[in-house]
Amino acid sequence: MEFKKGYTIKPKEVLRTGEIRFTDGTNNVIPNQDACEAYGYTYNSATATCNAFSYNSTLNNKFNNIFNNTSGGGTENGTKNTILNGQESVTKGNNFNNIINGEKHQIENGVNNSIILNGIYGQAKNQSEVVIAGGGFNEKIGLSQVSFVQQSNKTLDATETALLTQYLPLTYIQKVANSVIGFEANVIGINYGGEGEVGEYGYVQLTGAVKFTNGLASTYHQTSTHIVTAGQSGMNISAEMKDVTATSFGVHVTGLAGTRIQWTASIKLWQNQLQTTF
């Protein structure tokens, strides 16, 4: 845009909030009311800003619902790059790169890169979770289903460490109130430096179940089996499923002093949730 006659500043760009950023040709400048209105925009004296349009956060989020294929469901604010196939499924907002196939499923707010493969009444609560829905007794999402979650982390010593879901900071498996969740976790730790030889590894399999009350108090029953023992691999490692926070749980591992270990855990979860509280 050219400078209007009699003005030494002109509009440079429109921000996502609707505010117009001006320039003198080199530097960003703040326009006064006269300059703002001379270019056909609206001046807000309360905020001392020049605006092309009024910002509406809800409308803005609606615009963010882009690149979605929603043949048989709905997306709430801020859903991107998501496919919904079937009937009456929904993403709860701020989601991206998800796929839902089937009926009456739900992906929770902020959950990304997840898939609900089939069935009815499935619920994805964890990042990059793969869910097979169990029908929910034709009553409610998440009452009956099986899902898969991947966790990982690294350790440098023998300090017990919680694995991270998708290696995302402070991200763990979400507890489910009034439920019993059976689990199987295949945990592999590989030496990538320090004491011992690079490539030495340990393989631990966890099987068990956890009960979560309405207040998310937990009770665990589990067994730990060393598929590859310390005598075979040189890695005397251990793993356990347990609480991480008041609302989350996951695999905890213990490595070796002075040894750099890279961990992965492939976790299968069987969920049976009641609508009755206990």
Residue pairs with C-beta under 8 A, 6 or more apart in sequence:
1 10
1 11
1 39
2 10
3 9
3 10
3 25
4 10
4 38
4 39
7 35
7 38
8 24
9 22
9 23
9 24
9 29
9 31
9 35
10 22
10 23
10 25
10 39
11 20
11 21
11 22
11 23
11 39
11 41
12 20
12 21
12 22
12 23
12 28
13 20
13 21
14 20
14 21
14 52
15 21
16 55
16 60
17 55
18 51
18 52
18 53
18 54
18 55
19 49
19 50
19 51
19 52
19 55
20 31
20 36
20 39
20 41
20 49
20 50
20 51
20 52
21 28
22 28
22 29
22 30
22 31
22 35
22 50
23 29
30 48
31 50
33 43
33 45
35 50
36 42
36 43
36 50
37 43
41 50
41 51
41 52
42 50
42 51
42 52
43 49
43 50
43 51
44 50
44 51
58 77
61 77
61 78
61 93
62 77
64 77
64 78
64 79
64 80
65 75
65 77
65 78
65 79
65 80
66 80
66 81
67 80
67 81
68 75
68 79
68 80
68 81
68 82
68 83
68 84
69 82
69 83
69 84
69 85
70 82
70 83
70 84
71 84
71 85
72 84
72 85
72 86
72 87
72 88
72 89
73 84
73 85
73 86
73 87
73 88
73 89
73 90
73 91
73 100
73 105
74 84
74 89
74 90
74 91
75 82
75 84
75 90
75 91
75 93
75 95
76 90
76 91
76 92
76 93
76 109
77 93
77 94
78 93
78 94
78 95
79 91
79 93
79 94
79 95
79 96
79 98
80 95
80 96
80 97
81 96
81 97
81 98
82 91
82 95
82 96
82 97
82 98
82 99
82 100
83 98
83 99
83 100
84 90
84 91
84 100
85 99
85 100
85 101
85 102
86 100
86 101
86 102
86 103
86 105
87 103
87 104
88 103
88 104
89 100
89 102
89 103
89 104
89 105
89 106
89 116
90 105
90 106
90 107
91 98
91 100
91 106
91 107
92 106
92 107
92 108
92 109
93 109
93 110
94 109
94 110
95 107
95 109
95 110
95 111
95 112
96 112
96 113
97 112
97 113
98 107
98 111
98 112
98 113
98 114
98 115
98 124
99 114
99 115
99 116
100 107
100 115
100 116
101 116
101 117
101 118
102 116
102 117
102 118
102 119
102 120
102 122
102 133
103 119
103 120
103 121
104 120
104 121
104 136
104 141
105 116
105 119
105 120
105 121
105 122
105 123
105 124
105 131
105 133
105 141
106 122
106 123
106 124
106 141
106 142
107 114
107 116
107 123
107 124
108 123
108 124
108 125
111 124
111 125
111 126
111 127
111 129
112 127
112 128
113 127
113 128
113 166
114 124
114 126
114 127
114 128
114 129
114 130
114 131
115 124
115 129
115 130
115 131
116 122
116 123
116 124
116 131
116 133
117 130
117 131
117 132
117 133
118 132
118 133
119 132
119 133
119 134
119 135
119 145
120 133
120 135
120 136
120 138
121 133
121 134
121 135
121 136
121 138
121 139
121 140
121 141
121 142
121 143
121 144
121 145
122 131
122 132
122 133
122 134
122 136
122 141
122 142
122 145
123 131
123 133
123 141
123 142
123 145
124 131
124 147
125 142
125 174
125 176
126 147
126 149
126 165
126 173
126 174
127 165
127 166
127 168
127 171
128 149
128 150
128 165
128 166
129 147
129 148
129 149
130 147
130 148
131 145
131 146
131 147
132 145
132 146
132 147
133 144
133 145
134 143
134 144
134 145
134 146
135 144
136 142
136 143
136 144
136 145
137 143
137 144
139 275
140 275
142 176
142 271
142 273
143 271
143 272
143 273
143 274
143 275
144 271
144 272
144 273
145 271
146 268
146 269
146 270
146 271
147 268
147 269
147 271
148 266
148 267
148 268
148 269
149 165
149 173
149 267
149 269
150 165
150 166
150 264
150 265
150 266
150 267
151 163
151 164
151 165
151 166
151 167
151 172
151 173
151 250
151 251
151 264
151 265
151 267
152 163
152 164
152 166
152 167
152 262
152 263
152 264
152 265
153 161
153 162
153 163
153 164
153 167
153 253
153 263
154 192
154 260
154 261
154 262
154 263
155 161
155 189
155 253
155 254
155 255
155 259
155 260
155 261
155 263
156 194
156 255
156 258
156 259
156 260
157 255
157 256
157 257
157 258
157 259
158 254
158 255
158 256
158 257
159 254
159 255
160 252
160 253
160 254
161 252
161 253
161 254
161 255
161 263
162 172
162 244
162 250
162 251
162 252
163 250
163 251
163 252
163 253
163 263
163 265
164 170
164 171
164 172
164 250
165 171
165 172
165 173
165 250
172 244
172 245
172 248
172 249
172 250
173 248
173 249
173 250
173 267
173 269
174 247
174 248
175 212
175 216
175 218
175 247
175 248
175 249
176 212
176 271
176 273
177 212
177 213
177 214
177 215
177 216
177 273
177 277
178 212
178 213
178 214
178 273
178 274
178 275
178 276
178 277
178 278
179 211
179 212
179 271
179 272
179 273
179 274
180 209
180 210
180 211
180 212
180 271
180 272
181 209
181 210
181 212
181 269
181 270
181 271
181 272
182 208
182 209
182 269
182 270
183 206
183 207
183 208
183 209
183 210
183 222
183 241
183 267
183 268
183 269
183 270
184 205
184 206
184 207
184 267
184 268
185 205
185 206
185 239
185 241
185 251
185 265
185 266
185 267
185 268
186 203
186 205
186 227
186 265
186 266
186 267
187 203
187 204
187 205
187 206
187 239
187 251
187 253
187 263
187 264
187 265
188 201
188 202
188 203
188 263
188 264
188 265
189 201
189 202
189 235
189 237
189 253
189 255
189 261
189 262
189 263
190 199
190 200
190 201
190 261
190 262
191 197
191 198
191 199
191 200
191 201
191 234
191 235
191 259
191 260
191 261
192 198
192 260
192 261
192 262
193 259
193 260
194 258
194 259
194 260
195 256
195 257
195 258
195 259
196 234
196 235
196 256
196 259
197 234
200 233
200 234
200 235
201 228
201 233
201 235
202 226
202 228
202 230
202 233
202 235
202 236
202 237
203 226
203 227
203 228
203 233
204 224
204 225
204 226
204 227
204 237
204 238
204 239
205 224
205 225
205 227
206 222
206 223
206 224
206 225
206 239
206 240
206 241
206 251
207 222
207 223
207 225
208 220
208 221
208 222
208 223
208 241
209 220
209 221
209 222
210 218
210 219
210 220
210 221
210 241
210 249
211 218
211 219
212 218
213 277
213 278
214 277
214 278
216 246
216 247
218 243
218 249
220 241
220 242
222 240
222 241
224 238
224 239
224 240
228 235
230 236
230 237
235 256
235 259
235 261
236 256
237 253
237 254
237 255
237 256
237 261
238 253
238 254
239 251
239 252
239 253
239 254
239 265
240 251
240 252
241 249
241 250
241 251
241 252
242 249
242 250
242 252
243 249
244 250
244 252
250 265
250 267
251 265
251 267
253 261
253 263
253 265
255 261
255 263
